[in-house]
Amino acid sequence: MKLTKIILACCSMLVFSACSNQPNQVILNPVYKSGQISVISGSLSTSVIDLRGDSATLKLVESDKTKTFASQGIVTSVKSALDSALNRNGASISNLATTRFELDIHALQAVVTEKLMSHTSEAQIELGVRVIRSTTNFSKVYRGSANLEGPFSHERAKVEGQLNKLTEQIITRIVSDPELIEFLEG
């Protein structure tokens, strides 16, 4: 009987500790939802390049220690959202296109600060766009930030949602930028 109680107690501790562990990665999967907001005609070859100096997508600051978490496939997920946005706004995406649309990820990170009874999350994203034609180029940097606060400990899903939504907002700003559209049309 005593052995059964010890085994049950150990199993309970394992179950509860497994439930409290969060994965070591951040899931970044922005989805472009805005539909057509501008008209971009022509064929584009797109690429996304990760130029971040710090590859951590999430920094978790708890009292005296900092944990960092990366996001696998960040280039692929951002490129998918970019291609979807350009396509829904009339552009044709082709690797054979002579106009190159390059997006550089300069910053894409959330810093979560855990306090005793609350947390804050500050997300920063900076994306650089370069459009290269045979005789002319266009470049511009787009920045965005978002903050959220909550009681107790952070929820990873909310921080991921914050980063996904901010990424989508910046991509929406890119495909609706009058200067960029004018350059693509010219």
Contacts in CASP RR format, 6 or more apart in sequence:
PFRMAT RR
TARGET T0000
AUTHOR 0000-0000-0000
METHOD contacts of the structure
MODEL  1
MKLTKIILACCSMLVFSACSNQPNQVILNPVYKSGQISVISGSLSTSVID
LRGDSATLKLVESDKTKTFASQGIVTSVKSALDSALNRNGASISNLATTR
FELDIHALQAVVTEKLMSHTSEAQIELGVRVIRSTTNFSKVYRGSANLEG
PFSHERAKVEGQLNKLTEQIITRIVSDPELIEFLEG
22 156 0 8 1.000
23 156 0 8 1.000
24 69 0 8 1.000
25 69 0 8 1.000
25 70 0 8 1.000
25 71 0 8 1.000
25 72 0 8 1.000
26 57 0 8 1.000
26 58 0 8 1.000
26 69 0 8 1.000
26 70 0 8 1.000
26 71 0 8 1.000
26 110 0 8 1.000
26 156 0 8 1.000
26 159 0 8 1.000
26 160 0 8 1.000
26 163 0 8 1.000
27 71 0 8 1.000
27 160 0 8 1.000
28 57 0 8 1.000
28 71 0 8 1.000
28 73 0 8 1.000
28 74 0 8 1.000
28 77 0 8 1.000
28 78 0 8 1.000
28 108 0 8 1.000
28 160 0 8 1.000
28 163 0 8 1.000
28 164 0 8 1.000
28 167 0 8 1.000
29 77 0 8 1.000
29 164 0 8 1.000
30 77 0 8 1.000
30 78 0 8 1.000
30 81 0 8 1.000
30 163 0 8 1.000
30 164 0 8 1.000
30 165 0 8 1.000
30 167 0 8 1.000
30 168 0 8 1.000
30 171 0 8 1.000
31 81 0 8 1.000
31 84 0 8 1.000
31 164 0 8 1.000
31 168 0 8 1.000
32 81 0 8 1.000
32 82 0 8 1.000
32 84 0 8 1.000
32 85 0 8 1.000
32 88 0 8 1.000
32 168 0 8 1.000
32 171 0 8 1.000
32 172 0 8 1.000
33 168 0 8 1.000
34 85 0 8 1.000
34 88 0 8 1.000
34 168 0 8 1.000
34 172 0 8 1.000
35 88 0 8 1.000
35 89 0 8 1.000
36 88 0 8 1.000
36 89 0 8 1.000
36 90 0 8 1.000
37 89 0 8 1.000
37 172 0 8 1.000
37 175 0 8 1.000
37 176 0 8 1.000
38 89 0 8 1.000
38 175 0 8 1.000
38 176 0 8 1.000
38 181 0 8 1.000
39 89 0 8 1.000
39 90 0 8 1.000
39 181 0 8 1.000
40 86 0 8 1.000
40 89 0 8 1.000
40 90 0 8 1.000
40 91 0 8 1.000
40 175 0 8 1.000
40 181 0 8 1.000
40 184 0 8 1.000
40 185 0 8 1.000
41 90 0 8 1.000
41 91 0 8 1.000
41 184 0 8 1.000
41 185 0 8 1.000
42 90 0 8 1.000
42 91 0 8 1.000
42 92 0 8 1.000
42 97 0 8 1.000
42 99 0 8 1.000
42 184 0 8 1.000
43 91 0 8 1.000
43 92 0 8 1.000
43 93 0 8 1.000
43 94 0 8 1.000
43 96 0 8 1.000
43 97 0 8 1.000
43 98 0 8 1.000
43 99 0 8 1.000
44 86 0 8 1.000
44 91 0 8 1.000
44 92 0 8 1.000
44 93 0 8 1.000
44 94 0 8 1.000
44 97 0 8 1.000
44 99 0 8 1.000
44 100 0 8 1.000
44 101 0 8 1.000
44 131 0 8 1.000
44 184 0 8 1.000
45 93 0 8 1.000
45 94 0 8 1.000
45 95 0 8 1.000
45 96 0 8 1.000
45 97 0 8 1.000
45 98 0 8 1.000
45 99 0 8 1.000
45 100 0 8 1.000
45 101 0 8 1.000
46 79 0 8 1.000
46 82 0 8 1.000
46 83 0 8 1.000
46 86 0 8 1.000
46 93 0 8 1.000
46 100 0 8 1.000
46 101 0 8 1.000
46 102 0 8 1.000
46 103 0 8 1.000
47 79 0 8 1.000
47 100 0 8 1.000
47 101 0 8 1.000
47 102 0 8 1.000
47 103 0 8 1.000
48 75 0 8 1.000
48 78 0 8 1.000
48 79 0 8 1.000
48 82 0 8 1.000
48 102 0 8 1.000
48 103 0 8 1.000
48 104 0 8 1.000
48 105 0 8 1.000
49 75 0 8 1.000
49 102 0 8 1.000
49 103 0 8 1.000
49 104 0 8 1.000
49 105 0 8 1.000
50 74 0 8 1.000
50 75 0 8 1.000
50 105 0 8 1.000
51 104 0 8 1.000
51 105 0 8 1.000
51 106 0 8 1.000
52 105 0 8 1.000
52 106 0 8 1.000
52 107 0 8 1.000
52 108 0 8 1.000
52 109 0 8 1.000
54 109 0 8 1.000
55 70 0 8 1.000
56 68 0 8 1.000
56 69 0 8 1.000
56 70 0 8 1.000
56 109 0 8 1.000
57 69 0 8 1.000
57 70 0 8 1.000
57 71 0 8 1.000
57 74 0 8 1.000
57 108 0 8 1.000
57 109 0 8 1.000
57 110 0 8 1.000
57 163 0 8 1.000
58 68 0 8 1.000
58 69 0 8 1.000
58 71 0 8 1.000
58 109 0 8 1.000
58 110 0 8 1.000
58 111 0 8 1.000
58 112 0 8 1.000
58 156 0 8 1.000
58 159 0 8 1.000
59 66 0 8 1.000
59 67 0 8 1.000
59 68 0 8 1.000
59 69 0 8 1.000
59 109 0 8 1.000
59 110 0 8 1.000
59 111 0 8 1.000
59 112 0 8 1.000
60 66 0 8 1.000
60 67 0 8 1.000
60 68 0 8 1.000
60 69 0 8 1.000
60 112 0 8 1.000
60 114 0 8 1.000
60 154 0 8 1.000
61 111 0 8 1.000
61 112 0 8 1.000
61 113 0 8 1.000
61 114 0 8 1.000
62 114 0 8 1.000
63 114 0 8 1.000
71 77 0 8 1.000
74 105 0 8 1.000
74 108 0 8 1.000
75 105 0 8 1.000
78 103 0 8 1.000
78 105 0 8 1.000
78 108 0 8 1.000
78 167 0 8 1.000
78 171 0 8 1.000
79 103 0 8 1.000
81 167 0 8 1.000
81 168 0 8 1.000
81 171 0 8 1.000
82 101 0 8 1.000
82 103 0 8 1.000
82 171 0 8 1.000
82 174 0 8 1.000
83 93 0 8 1.000
85 171 0 8 1.000
85 172 0 8 1.000
85 174 0 8 1.000
85 175 0 8 1.000
86 93 0 8 1.000
86 101 0 8 1.000
86 175 0 8 1.000
87 93 0 8 1.000
89 175 0 8 1.000
89 176 0 8 1.000
91 184 0 8 1.000
98 133 0 8 1.000
98 134 0 8 1.000
99 131 0 8 1.000
99 132 0 8 1.000
99 133 0 8 1.000
99 184 0 8 1.000
100 130 0 8 1.000
100 131 0 8 1.000
100 132 0 8 1.000
100 133 0 8 1.000
101 129 0 8 1.000
101 130 0 8 1.000
101 131 0 8 1.000
102 129 0 8 1.000
102 130 0 8 1.000
102 131 0 8 1.000
102 132 0 8 1.000
103 127 0 8 1.000
103 128 0 8 1.000
103 129 0 8 1.000
103 130 0 8 1.000
103 174 0 8 1.000
104 127 0 8 1.000
104 128 0 8 1.000
104 129 0 8 1.000
104 130 0 8 1.000
105 126 0 8 1.000
105 127 0 8 1.000
105 128 0 8 1.000
106 126 0 8 1.000
106 127 0 8 1.000
106 128 0 8 1.000
106 141 0 8 1.000
107 124 0 8 1.000
107 125 0 8 1.000
107 126 0 8 1.000
108 124 0 8 1.000
108 125 0 8 1.000
108 126 0 8 1.000
108 127 0 8 1.000
108 163 0 8 1.000
108 167 0 8 1.000
109 123 0 8 1.000
109 124 0 8 1.000
109 125 0 8 1.000
110 121 0 8 1.000
110 122 0 8 1.000
110 123 0 8 1.000
110 124 0 8 1.000
110 159 0 8 1.000
110 162 0 8 1.000
110 163 0 8 1.000
111 121 0 8 1.000
111 122 0 8 1.000
111 123 0 8 1.000
111 124 0 8 1.000
112 119 0 8 1.000
112 120 0 8 1.000
112 121 0 8 1.000
112 154 0 8 1.000
112 159 0 8 1.000
113 119 0 8 1.000
113 120 0 8 1.000
113 121 0 8 1.000
113 122 0 8 1.000
114 153 0 8 1.000
114 154 0 8 1.000
117 151 0 8 1.000
117 152 0 8 1.000
118 149 0 8 1.000
118 150 0 8 1.000
118 151 0 8 1.000
118 152 0 8 1.000
119 149 0 8 1.000
119 150 0 8 1.000
119 151 0 8 1.000
119 152 0 8 1.000
119 153 0 8 1.000
119 154 0 8 1.000
120 147 0 8 1.000
120 148 0 8 1.000
120 149 0 8 1.000
120 150 0 8 1.000
121 147 0 8 1.000
121 148 0 8 1.000
121 149 0 8 1.000
121 154 0 8 1.000
121 158 0 8 1.000
121 159 0 8 1.000
121 162 0 8 1.000
122 145 0 8 1.000
122 146 0 8 1.000
122 147 0 8 1.000
123 145 0 8 1.000
123 146 0 8 1.000
123 147 0 8 1.000
123 159 0 8 1.000
123 162 0 8 1.000
123 163 0 8 1.000
123 166 0 8 1.000
124 143 0 8 1.000
124 144 0 8 1.000
124 145 0 8 1.000
125 143 0 8 1.000
125 144 0 8 1.000
125 145 0 8 1.000
125 163 0 8 1.000
125 166 0 8 1.000
125 167 0 8 1.000
125 170 0 8 1.000
126 141 0 8 1.000
126 142 0 8 1.000
126 143 0 8 1.000
126 144 0 8 1.000
127 141 0 8 1.000
127 142 0 8 1.000
127 143 0 8 1.000
127 170 0 8 1.000
127 171 0 8 1.000
127 174 0 8 1.000
128 139 0 8 1.000
128 140 0 8 1.000
128 141 0 8 1.000
128 142 0 8 1.000
129 138 0 8 1.000
129 139 0 8 1.000
129 140 0 8 1.000
129 141 0 8 1.000
129 142 0 8 1.000
129 174 0 8 1.000
129 180 0 8 1.000
130 137 0 8 1.000
130 138 0 8 1.000
130 139 0 8 1.000
131 137 0 8 1.000
131 138 0 8 1.000
131 139 0 8 1.000
131 180 0 8 1.000
131 183 0 8 1.000
131 184 0 8 1.000
136 183 0 8 1.000
138 179 0 8 1.000
138 180 0 8 1.000
138 183 0 8 1.000
140 177 0 8 1.000
140 179 0 8 1.000
140 180 0 8 1.000
142 170 0 8 1.000
142 173 0 8 1.000
142 174 0 8 1.000
142 177 0 8 1.000
143 170 0 8 1.000
144 166 0 8 1.000
144 169 0 8 1.000
144 170 0 8 1.000
145 166 0 8 1.000
146 162 0 8 1.000
146 165 0 8 1.000
146 166 0 8 1.000
148 158 0 8 1.000
148 159 0 8 1.000
148 162 0 8 1.000
174 180 0 8 1.000
END
